[in-house]
């Protein structure tokens, strides 16, 4: 199965945030991104989903929430 552009963007968000938060485990980063992605997943407009996910996950990781 081929990955969609959106899926590739979400993987890129995970990689970016993993580098930005070296003190957090990759699992923490993946969990934050996946949880935020699922919150935006039902929206009809898809173009901004990766950006919104990155911002929300970054806030979560900065605040220490899991």
Helices and strands as residue ranges (DSSP letters): H 5-20, H 26-40, H 49-63
